Amino acid sequence: MKECLVVIPTYNEIENIEAIIRKVLSLPALFDILIVDDGSPDGTARRVKELQQEFAADGFAHRLHLMERSGKLGLGTAYIAGFRWALGEGYQYVCEMDADFSHNPDDLVRLYDACARGGNDVAIGSRYITGVNVVNWPIGRVLMSYFAGVYVRFITGMSVMDPTAGFICYSKTVLTAILQNNIRFVGYAFQIEMKFLSWKYGFRMTEVPIIFTDRTKGISKMSTGIFKEAVFGVLQMKIGSFFRHYIPPGKEPKPVVVTPETTEALS
Ligand SMILES: Nc1nc2c(ncn2[C@@H]2O[C@H](COP(=O)(O)OP(=O)(O)O[C@H]3O[C@H](CO)[C@@H](O)[C@H](O)[C@@H]3O)[C@@H](O)[C@H]2O)c(=O)[nH]1
């Protein structure tokens, strides 16, 4: 059985890609990797292919996968494409993680355990569940991230302390339910939308404390467009939620089968 896939979106991560892949593959063997690369001009995908060849010679090519997309289509759509692939391949759990070591790959085990052994459907690697655990971000970025959380909690009513977190483990059940929806955000607001939908569907969610350490190699792809999408998008998302019902899989009303007996019973 395929147990857990770590989806890593990449755009120009040539300085980090090999190290992060080798680190994840050094963890317990239940973690496979899917890199979703958006045509990185720096050759990130090419390096992944070289590693795939090396691993094939060692007999574990099945643990490293690559999805190449035509251009920079956004973090959210990269993850959605990765999640759909994971469900098609039959993985039980799927993790999100950045390529740049700002998330410590060792914490994957804690996130996975919180779901697989802790009975949760969503385990969030949380920077703010025990104070503020962010290292080396400029103070402006820490404040923006922290108050984005306050804003999201105020607008949505969802009590998650780190709604913009990008280090998460999902069960296949929650992803199956969420992906029935059109995920509207392409940038980092996608992270908020995923948690909001998990919460609306009533899935069990937990926050696992982590320390987020800013990257030392390569640059962040955060932009003002991504920021605006999050600010206005959260409001749209909340308003939109008034007009729909969220029914988790298995809880859908059973269709009534009409037979002569049921017709008689109804009359
Ligand atoms: N495929 C693809 N990957 C992308 C894209 N944009 C960013 N990425 C990849 O997504 C990961 C995160 O991007 P960063 O640009 O390093 O994010 P950050 O500024 O450090 O933001 C962190 O904080 C955000 C808000 O709290 C988080 O939402 C985000 O996940 C991340 O942890 C990296 O692996 C990066 O290469 C894209 O358009 N396409």
The ligand as an ORCA input file, in Angstrom:
! r2SCAN-3c Opt
* xyz 0 1
  N       5.273     24.951     -8.667
  C       5.276     26.161     -8.080
  N       5.905     26.310     -6.891
  C       5.892     27.538     -6.319
  C       5.254     28.648     -6.877
  N       5.419     29.713     -6.038
  C       6.150     29.258     -5.001
  N       6.457     27.957     -5.169
  C       7.191     27.049     -4.264
  O       6.446     27.012     -3.052
  C       7.299     26.908     -1.930
  C       7.042     28.110     -0.998
  O       7.375     29.306     -1.692
  P       8.213     30.484     -0.977
  O       8.218     31.617     -1.905
  O       9.493     29.973     -0.443
  O       7.254     30.777      0.265
  P       7.511     31.730      1.504
  O       7.545     33.130      1.060
  O       8.646     31.203      2.316
  O       6.114     31.475      2.235
  C       5.891     30.589      3.308
  O       4.903     31.192      4.067
  C       3.629     31.295      3.464
  C       2.689     32.110      4.273
  O       2.818     31.924      5.602
  C       3.100     29.904      3.298
  O       1.767     29.943      2.799
  C       4.000     29.225      2.332
  O       3.592     27.875      2.151
  C       5.430     29.240      2.847
  O       5.531     28.297      3.915
  C       8.716     26.840     -2.490
  O       9.096     25.496     -2.586
  C       8.587     27.502     -3.871
  O       9.560     27.077     -4.800
  C       4.587     28.463     -8.141
  O       3.994     29.376     -8.731
  N       4.629     27.206     -8.673
*
